[in-house]
């Protein structure tokens, strides 16, 4: 116990410091995102010359010429593994067949993502935009979403009847029980997936429906230290759903999550229209399969999805309303994140918007549709949040103000001196937020059981 406490304090005071956030942000914007941009261009291009032209390069880098055939081969392998996986999951395959197909898919997906290592020298030796900027015009946004102005909350009405959701058989591997669910997005019309994880040892446990942050594709590149893995290790059942344009939903020619910024503000309106509704569908299906309580949570952009869904849920049927919220590095002002966030400004998002005719007033006017003025459907005492006091990406002060407006008690708010990324890393050594979430949800279970017995 003393060793664990020492490790936690050492990590918080020495490792998880805001200076690391600055280094991570610089590395992402100067290297990782340009590398991902080259990877996406290479996958979608017929040859290296086309890929180079897409990046705006006059000369074709040698690593692009050498790496493109490898990436195309891995993409074919990934698509074949996906077809096999779908067949095993939803065509009545035996448990062993599903395990084998899932393992094959994991390897193919990771191999595809790791393929960008063949292009390492492209961003090191060349300068080009880290994001494929296709900022939507004011006219296009007006044409697509003008109808929402009269009834902003109406965009979040859940579809009736509820879409059919397929559920796979359960398998056990790596000490966890897993299953998958899929359906069609009511808003975007594409196939959407959720992956269910829980400890293999049977037991009564709370569930959290969970959304990753922007650019994070844990389904393709698992991290044993990410929030999902830590939640499962703490005993929770986690239903992780893929957000629009991430993972399996990545459109050709883009890397995972890139369209969220690249096609803004239209993409932001579409994203925060689709993802909260999808969250509501996953909540209802999860409750149908496992019972309650069911929380909704996420990290960064995923936390914003949970916040929007929690507000929209004020008008939802009870089966779709979460019992609690778990917000890691949330935000309280989306336009400020877009225009002043440490990551977005370094990427040039604010300049790309301005070049397309978007000023702050106009952006705020439209993005108000993302956060309709509705009360939070989850009582404040059932909201748990992890915050970094030096968070300049989603802004600590805005997030704290929102949580206070929603009535979250101080004992449910876990502050630290970290920035955006290091506040997430703090969960590796500080599990108190997980313990508090468990207490909140089990208290909710007891209240519901008492009401049912009455």
N, C-alpha and C positions, 0 to 999 in steps of 0.2 A: 504493500500500500504506500509506504513512504517512497519507494523507488518510483512508483507510478506518479505520485504527486510531484517528485523532483523532476521527472521527465517532462511532465506537463508544464511546470513553471519554467524550465530551461527552454523548452520549445517556444513558449509564449514570449519570453523575454529576449531570446537570442535568435531564434529561427523565424518565427511568424511575426516579422516586423514590416512596417509599411515600405521600407526600402526594397524589400523583395517584390512588392507589388509593382513598383516603378520598373524594376528590371524585367519582370514578366511582361508588363505592358509593352515595353520597348522591344523585347524579343518577339512577341506575337506580331506586332505591327511591322517591324523591319524584316523579319525572316519568315515566321511560320505562316502568316496569312498570304504573303506573296508566293511562298512555296505551294500552298494549297491552291492558289489561283492558277499557278502553272500546271499543277496536277489536274485540275478540273478542265483546263483548256486542252491539255494533252489527251485526256480521255474522250473528249467530244470531237477532236479534230481527226480528219482522215490521214494526215501526215504531219510531220514536224513543222513544215513551212506554214501550214494553216494555223497550227498552235502558236507559233511565234507571231504571226500576224494578229491573232486574237489578243495577244499580250501587248501589242504595239511595238514589237521589236523588229528592227530592220534586218538584223542578221539572225540566223537560226543557231541557237546554242548547241554545241556538240552533245551535251548531256540530254537535251530534248530529243535529238535525233536517235541517240542510243536508248533512251528510256521509254520512248513512246511504244515500241512493239511490246515491251515487257508489260506496260500498263494495260494495253489492249488485251493481252493474253490473260492477265489477272481479272480484267473486267468480264471476259467471257467465262472464266472459271467461277466468278462470283454469281453471275446470272444463272449458270447451270446449277450451282449449289442452292440458289434461291428456289429454283423450280423443284428440286428434289426435296427441299425442306418443306415447302408448301404442301407437296403431295403427302409427305409423311405425317404432317401435323393434322391436316384437315380432310384426309381421305381414309381415315380409320387405320392408320399404321400402328404396328405393335410398339410397345414401349422401347424395345431395343432399337427398332428402326428409327424412332424419333431421336433417341440419344445419338445415334450415329449421324443422322442427318443434321442435327443441331450442332454437333462438333465439327462436321464438315463445313457448315455454313459459317460458324465462328472463325474457323481458320481462313476461309476464302475472303470473308469480310475484312479481317485484320490484315491479310496479305494485300488486299486492294488498297486499304488506307495507308499501309506502310510503303506502298509503291512510290510514294512521293520522295522517298529517300534517294531514288535514282535521279532526281532532279535537283538535288541539294545545291549545286553550283549555279543554277539559273537565277535565284534571287540574290545570291552572293555577288555575282558578276554583272548583273543587269538591274536597271531601275524601271519599274512599271507600277501601275496602281495595284495596291493590295486587294482591292475590291473591284468587281465589275460594276461600275456605276451606270445604272439605267434609271435614273431618278424620274419618277412619274411627274408629268406636268400637272399644273393646277386643273386644267380642263379635263384631263383623264380621271383625276380623283373626283371631280365634280360629277362627271358622267356616271361613274361607278357607284358612288355612295351618297349622292344628293338626297335620295329618299330617306336616308337614316336621320337626317336633321330633324324632321318632324316628330320622330319617335325613336330617340337613341336607344332606349331600353328594349324596343321591339326587336332589335337585331339579335338579342340574346335569348329569344323564346326558343325553347327546345322543340325539336321536330316531333310531331305526332302523326302516326304511331312511332314509337321508338324503333330505330333501325335494328335489324337482327344482328347480333354479335356472336360470331363463332368462337368456341372455346376448345382448345386442344386437350388431349389427355395430359395428365401430370407425369413428369419424369423426375428422377432423383439423380443428381450428379454433383460432384464437388461439395458434398455436404449440404446441398440445398435442394428443395423441391421447386420445380419450375413448370410453368405452363404459359401458353400464349393465347392472346385474343386478337381478333381482327374484325373490322367492319368497314363501312364507307363513310368518309367525312360528309356530314350533311351540308357543309358550307363549300368546301373545295372540290368535293366529288372524287377524291383519290382514296386509295386503300390505306387504312390506318391500322397500326398495330400497338398492342400493349404487351409487355413481358412481365409475368408474375414471378416473384422470388419470395421464398420464405425458408426458415431453417427446416432441415429435413426431419428433425424431431417433432412429432405431433404435439400440438398444444393450442390452447386458446390464446389468441394474440390479436392486437389491433392491426388495422391495415392503413397504409398511406398510399394514395394515388399521387404519383410523383412525376414532375416534368424537369428535365435538365435545363441548363442555361444555354445561352446563345453560342453557337459553334460547337457545342459539346455533343458528341455522338457515342455515348457509352455502350450502346448496343453493338457498335462496330469495333469499339476499342475499349474493352473492359478495364477498369482501374480498381484494384482491390482496396484502395484507400479513398474512393470517392464516397459521397454522401449516401448513395444507395447501398453500397457494400457495408458501410458502417451501420446503417439502419437495420439491415438484415442481421448483422452480427449482434445487434442489440436486441434481437428477438422479434422485430416487426415483420409483417408481410408487406412487401412493396410491389405496387403495380406501376411500373414505369412506362409511360406512353411517349411515343415519338411525336414531337412537335412538327408543325408544317415546315417542309423543306429541309428536314434533318434526317439522317439515317436512310432508311428505305425510301423516304419521301424526297430525297435530293433530286432536283431536276437536272437533266443533262446540261453540261456546260457550266455548272456552278458547283462550288464546294458546299458542304453541309452548313446550313444556316445563312450562307452568304446573301440570298435574296431578301432576307429580312431588312438588311441595310441597303443592298444594291438597288432594289426597286421601290424604296420608300418615296413618299409616305404611303403610297397605295398598299405596299406589302405590309406595313405596320397595321393598317386598318383591316386588311384581310387576315393577318395573323391573329390579331386580338379579337377578331370576330369568330374565327374557326376554333382556335385552341381552347377557349373557355367552354364552348359548347361541347367539344369533344371530351373535356374533363368531366363535365356533368354526365355524359353518357357512360364513361368509365366508372364513375362513382356508383351509379345505379346498378350496373352489371356486377361490380365488385360486391356491393351490399347484397345483391340477389344470391350470389354464389357462396359468400363467406359469412354473411351477417355483418353486424356492426361491432364496434364503431369503425367509421371510415373517415380518415382525415385527407386533406388535400394539401400538397406542398410542392416546393420546388426551390431551385437555386437561381438567383439572379433573374434572368428572363423568365425562368420557370416560376419563380416567386411572383413575378408580375402577372403571369397567367393565373396563378392561384388567387391573387388579389382581385383580378377582374372577374373571375368566376364566382368568388365569394360575394361580390356586389351584385352580379347578375342573378345569383341564386335566390335573391330576395323574392323573386317571382316564380321560382321553379317548384315543381312538386317535391314533397319531402324526400322521396327516394333519391333525388339527385343532389340534395344539399349536403355538403360535408359536415361531419361532426366536429371537426377542428381544422386549424390551419398550422402548417409548419413552414415558416418563411426564412430562408437563408439568404442574407444580403439582399433584402427586398428594396424596392424603390417607391417613392411617394409622388414623383413628378416625372412622367415619361418624356415630355418635351425637354426638360432640363437634362435628362440623361442623354437624349439625342444631340443636344446642342452644346452641352458643357461637360459631359462625361469624359473621364480621362482616356478611355479607350476610343470612343467615337471621334473626339477631337484629334487624337493622334492619327487616326485613319483618314481624316479629312472629310468626315461625314457632314459636318456643319458647312464646309465650303462647297461640297457637292450639292447640298440642298439649296444654298444661296445661288449657285450658278444656274439652277433650274427655276429660280423665281420664288423660292420659299423663304420668307422671313419668319421671325419668331411668332409674330402675331397670327399669321396665316396658319403656321404649323400648329400652334396651340388651339386654334379654332377647330381644326379638323381632328386633332388627336383627343379633343374632349369627348369624341364619340367612343374612344377606347375605354374611358373611365366615366361612365354615366353616373349622374348624381343619385346613387341609390345607397341605402344603408347596407352594411355588411351583414350577411345572413348568419354569420358565425358569431356568437357572443364573445366579447373580448376576453373573458376568462379561459376561453378555449383556443386562443391564438398564442403560439410559441414562435419566437423569432431569434435569429442569430445575426448580430450586427457588428460591423467594424467601424470604430469611431473615426478612422482615417480613410474611410471608403469615399473615394472621389469619382468612382465609376457610376454607382447608383445613388450616391449621396446620402450619407448617414442622417443628416438633419431632416431631410424630406421623409425618409423612411420612418424615423422616430416620430415625427409629427403625425403621420398617417396612423401608426400603431396607437398613439395616444388618443387620436380622434375615435378610433374603433374600440377604445376601452381596454386594451391589453394591459394587464397588471405588470408591475415592474418585476415581479418574481418570474414572469414568463419571458422576459427580455434579457438575452445574454449578450452583454456588451463586452468589447475588448478593444485594446489599442491598435488593432490590426487594420489593414486596408481591405479591399474587396476580395482579392484572391486569398490572402493570408487568413481572413476570417473563416473561409471555407476550410483551409488547412488546419485551423485550430480544432476542428471537430475530431481530428485524428487522435489528439491527446486529451481533449475535454469533451466527455460524453454527457455532461449535465443536461444539455438541451434535449437529448434523446430520452433521458430518464424523466424529465419534466413532461415531455409529450406523452410518454407512456402513462404517467400518473393522470394527466388530463383526460386521456381517452378511456382509461379504465374507470375513472370516476363517471364519465359519461355512460359507460356500459352499465354501471350499477344503477344510475338514475333511470335508464331505459328499462332495465329488468324490473325495478320496483314499480314503474308505471304499468308495465305489462301484467304484473301480478295483481295490481289493484282492481 
